[in-house]
Amino acid sequence: MDMVYKSLTGYKGIVILTLRQGSIVVDHTVIIEAPLSNNLDATLESITKQVVKQLEVINTTTGNCKDTLCFMAPPNPVKNATMNFSAADICKQSVPQDFAQYYYPHITEKGTLSCLTRCSQDLPDFLNCNYGQCQLKSSGPQCICHNWDAFWYPGDRCQTRISKVGVGMAVPLVILLIAGIIFLVRARSQGLLARLDSSVEQLEDYKEEGSISERVLISNVGASHCGVAAEGPSAVSSRLWTLPSRCTSGGRSL
């Protein structure tokens, strides 16, 4: 049987499964070692095609055997192609059992298998800790932020940090700003009250002056010209009126 498959790349041997009477029917498994790759399914499919092609070649070259024992492959000779390799299982067996669930297989382009956690940047979904460092804990990968004594980190991945010194300086500035605003508001309020008091005083003075200015003299200019004194002033109008009059020799008339 080795003579049938020995030309296949990676051939390691066969395992006889059953022998049946008549024309000897041999059920067997072909063992082929393949290079490790990121796409093992494609590798298995490629090896299966190589085995089928090799059997077709054997059937063509053997011909009609009568006097010697020869190999004849039936139609559809490969019944089940499987791979007894699991990168995930190998990683679980190779790492500490308490942390096995946090390890993932990673196969490089050169065919090297590595068992990595999400702390490794080689994984596509690695845990980016930004200003910190990723560490594997019993609960899984976690970000440990640097310089806790100088910064606060509001996020769980250390993606944002706030300086404690900056916050310490900002608080007094905020207090001073609030105090300045309060002082300014009070100053403006006091200035407004002072202006209101001044306006009220001016208004009272204006009223007093107005009451005096409304007392306008009404005189009979014509009567004084006739040599007779006019009657005293009377505060009865806000206008100055000149009353026309005429003189008679016997006294005054209006």
C-alpha positions as CSV (number, residue, x, y, z in Angstrom):
1,M,0.0,0.0,0.0
2,D,2.9,2.3,0.6
3,M,3.8,2.1,-3.1
4,V,0.4,3.8,-3.9
5,Y,0.8,6.8,-1.7
6,K,4.5,7.3,-1.1
7,S,4.8,10.0,-3.8
8,L,2.4,12.3,-1.9
9,T,3.9,15.2,-0.1
10,G,3.9,14.7,3.6
11,Y,2.9,11.0,3.4
12,K,3.5,9.2,6.8
13,G,1.8,5.8,6.3
14,I,-1.5,4.0,6.3
15,V,-3.7,2.3,8.9
16,I,-5.6,-0.8,7.8
17,L,-9.1,-0.7,9.0
18,T,-10.8,-3.8,7.5
19,L,-10.2,-6.7,5.1
20,R,-13.0,-8.3,3.2
21,Q,-13.1,-11.6,1.3
22,G,-13.4,-12.0,-2.5
23,S,-11.3,-9.6,-4.3
24,I,-9.5,-8.2,-1.3
25,V,-11.1,-5.0,-0.2
26,V,-9.0,-3.0,2.1
27,D,-10.5,-0.1,4.0
28,H,-7.6,2.0,5.2
29,T,-6.7,5.5,6.4
30,V,-3.9,7.5,4.7
31,I,-1.9,9.6,7.1
32,I,-0.4,12.8,5.7
33,E,1.4,15.5,7.6
34,A,0.6,19.0,6.4
35,P,2.2,22.3,7.2
36,L,0.4,24.5,9.8
37,S,-1.5,27.5,8.3
38,N,-4.2,29.9,9.2
39,N,-6.6,28.1,6.8
40,L,-6.5,24.5,7.8
41,D,-9.8,23.7,6.0
42,A,-8.3,24.8,2.7
43,T,-5.2,22.7,3.4
44,L,-7.3,19.6,4.1
45,E,-9.3,20.1,0.8
46,S,-6.1,20.4,-1.1
47,I,-4.6,17.1,0.4
48,T,-7.9,15.3,-0.4
49,K,-7.7,16.3,-4.1
50,Q,-4.1,15.1,-4.2
51,V,-5.0,11.6,-2.8
52,V,-7.9,11.2,-5.3
53,K,-5.7,12.2,-8.2
54,Q,-3.0,9.7,-7.1
55,L,-5.6,6.9,-7.1
56,E,-6.7,7.9,-10.5
57,V,-3.2,7.6,-11.8
58,I,-2.7,4.2,-10.2
59,N,-5.9,2.9,-11.8
60,T,-4.7,4.1,-15.2
61,T,-1.1,2.7,-15.0
62,T,-2.1,-0.7,-13.4
63,G,-4.3,-1.8,-16.2
64,N,-6.0,-5.2,-16.3
65,C,-4.3,-7.3,-13.6
66,K,-4.7,-11.1,-13.8
67,D,-1.4,-12.8,-12.9
68,T,-0.2,-10.4,-10.2
69,L,-1.8,-8.7,-7.2
70,C,-2.6,-5.2,-8.1
71,F,-4.4,-2.2,-6.6
72,M,-7.7,-0.9,-7.9
73,A,-9.3,2.1,-6.4
74,P,-13.2,2.2,-6.4
75,P,-15.1,5.2,-7.6
76,N,-15.2,8.0,-5.1
77,P,-12.5,6.4,-3.0
78,V,-12.2,9.0,-0.2
79,K,-15.2,8.6,2.1
80,N,-14.2,10.9,4.9
81,A,-11.4,13.4,5.1
82,T,-10.8,14.7,8.6
83,M,-8.1,16.5,10.5
84,N,-7.1,15.4,14.0
85,F,-5.6,18.7,14.9
86,S,-7.2,21.5,16.9
87,A,-5.1,24.6,17.7
88,A,-7.6,25.6,20.4
89,D,-7.3,22.2,22.2
90,I,-3.5,22.4,22.1
91,C,-3.6,25.8,23.7
92,K,-5.9,24.7,26.5
93,Q,-3.6,21.7,27.2
94,S,-0.5,23.9,27.1
95,V,-1.4,26.8,29.4
96,P,-2.4,26.9,33.2
97,Q,-5.9,25.5,33.5
98,D,-7.1,28.4,35.6
99,F,-6.4,30.7,32.7
100,A,-7.1,28.4,29.8
101,Q,-10.4,30.1,28.8
102,Y,-8.5,33.3,28.1
103,Y,-6.0,31.9,25.6
104,Y,-6.6,31.8,21.9
105,P,-4.6,30.1,19.1
106,H,-2.7,32.3,16.7
107,I,-0.9,30.8,13.7
108,T,1.7,33.0,12.0
109,E,2.3,33.1,8.2
110,K,5.4,30.9,8.8
111,G,3.3,28.2,10.4
112,T,4.1,28.8,14.0
113,L,1.4,28.3,16.6
114,S,1.2,30.7,19.5
115,C,-1.3,30.7,22.4
116,L,-2.1,34.3,23.2
117,T,-4.4,36.3,25.4
118,R,-6.1,39.6,24.4
119,C,-3.2,41.4,26.0
120,S,-1.2,40.5,22.9
121,Q,-1.4,43.0,20.0
122,D,-1.0,40.1,17.5
123,L,-4.7,39.2,18.1
124,P,-7.2,41.3,16.0
125,D,-9.4,42.1,19.0
126,F,-6.6,42.8,21.5
127,L,-7.3,44.9,24.6
128,N,-5.9,48.3,24.0
129,C,-5.0,49.9,27.4
130,N,-3.7,53.2,26.0
131,Y,-2.0,54.9,28.9
132,G,-1.8,51.6,30.9
133,Q,-0.8,48.0,30.6
134,C,-2.8,44.9,30.1
135,Q,-2.5,42.1,32.7
136,L,-4.1,38.7,32.9
137,K,-6.1,38.3,36.1
138,S,-8.2,35.4,37.3
139,S,-11.3,37.3,36.0
140,G,-9.6,37.8,32.6
141,P,-7.5,40.5,30.9
142,Q,-7.6,43.9,32.6
143,C,-6.0,47.3,32.1
144,I,-3.8,48.6,34.8
145,C,-3.4,52.4,34.4
146,H,0.0,54.1,35.0
147,N,0.8,56.9,37.4
148,W,-2.4,56.8,39.6
149,D,-0.7,59.2,42.0
150,A,-0.7,61.9,39.3
151,F,-3.7,61.1,37.1
152,W,-7.4,60.1,37.3
153,Y,-8.7,57.6,34.7
154,P,-12.5,57.7,34.2
155,G,-12.4,54.9,31.6
156,D,-11.8,51.2,32.2
157,R,-9.1,51.1,29.4
158,C,-7.1,54.1,30.5
159,Q,-8.1,55.9,27.3
160,T,-8.5,59.3,29.1
161,R,-6.6,60.7,32.0
162,I,-7.0,63.8,34.1
163,S,-4.2,65.5,35.8
164,K,-4.7,65.9,39.6
165,V,-2.4,68.9,39.6
166,G,-4.4,70.6,36.9
167,V,-7.7,70.0,38.8
168,G,-6.1,71.3,42.0
169,M,-5.2,74.5,40.3
170,A,-8.5,74.8,38.6
171,V,-10.6,74.6,41.8
172,P,-9.2,77.9,43.3
173,L,-9.6,79.6,39.9
174,V,-13.2,78.6,39.8
175,I,-13.8,79.8,43.3
176,L,-12.1,83.1,42.4
177,L,-14.3,83.4,39.3
178,I,-17.5,82.8,41.2
179,A,-16.4,85.3,43.9
180,G,-15.6,87.9,41.2
181,I,-19.0,87.3,39.6
182,I,-20.8,87.7,42.9
183,F,-18.8,90.9,43.7
184,L,-19.6,92.3,40.2
185,V,-23.3,91.6,40.6
186,R,-23.4,93.2,44.0
187,A,-21.5,96.2,42.7
188,R,-23.9,96.7,39.9
189,S,-26.9,96.2,42.2
190,Q,-25.6,98.9,44.6
191,G,-24.8,101.2,41.7
192,L,-28.4,100.7,40.3
193,L,-29.9,101.5,43.8
194,A,-27.8,104.6,44.0
195,R,-29.0,105.8,40.6
196,L,-32.5,105.1,41.6
197,D,-32.2,107.1,44.8
198,S,-30.7,110.0,42.9
199,S,-33.5,109.8,40.3
200,V,-36.1,109.9,43.1
201,E,-34.5,113.0,44.7
202,Q,-34.3,114.7,41.3
203,L,-38.0,113.9,40.7
204,E,-39.0,115.4,44.1
205,D,-36.9,118.5,43.4
206,Y,-38.5,118.8,40.0
207,K,-42.0,118.6,41.5
208,E,-41.2,121.4,44.0
209,E,-39.8,123.6,41.2
210,G,-42.8,122.8,39.1
211,S,-45.2,123.9,41.8
212,I,-43.4,127.2,42.1
213,S,-43.1,127.8,38.3
214,E,-46.8,127.3,37.9
215,R,-47.4,130.5,40.0
216,V,-47.4,133.0,37.1
217,L,-48.4,136.7,37.6
218,I,-51.4,138.1,35.8
219,S,-51.1,141.8,35.5
220,N,-53.3,144.5,33.9
221,V,-50.6,146.4,32.0
222,G,-53.1,149.0,30.6
223,A,-54.4,149.9,34.1
224,S,-50.9,150.7,35.4
225,H,-50.4,152.9,32.4
226,C,-53.5,154.9,33.5
227,G,-51.8,155.7,36.8
228,V,-53.9,153.2,38.9
229,A,-52.2,150.3,40.5
230,A,-53.3,146.9,39.4
231,E,-54.6,144.3,41.8
232,G,-52.1,141.9,43.4
233,P,-50.8,138.9,41.6
234,S,-52.9,135.7,41.4
235,A,-51.6,132.1,41.0
236,V,-54.4,130.8,38.8
237,S,-52.7,129.9,35.5
238,S,-49.6,128.4,34.1
239,R,-49.4,131.1,31.4
240,L,-48.6,134.8,31.4
241,W,-51.5,136.7,30.1
242,T,-51.6,140.4,29.2
243,L,-55.1,141.7,29.6
244,P,-56.1,144.6,27.3
245,S,-57.9,147.5,29.0
246,R,-58.9,151.0,28.4
247,C,-58.6,154.1,30.5
248,T,-61.3,156.6,31.4
249,S,-60.9,159.9,33.2
250,G,-63.0,158.8,36.0
251,G,-61.0,155.7,37.1
252,R,-60.3,152.2,35.8
253,S,-62.4,149.7,34.0
254,L,-61.7,146.1,32.8
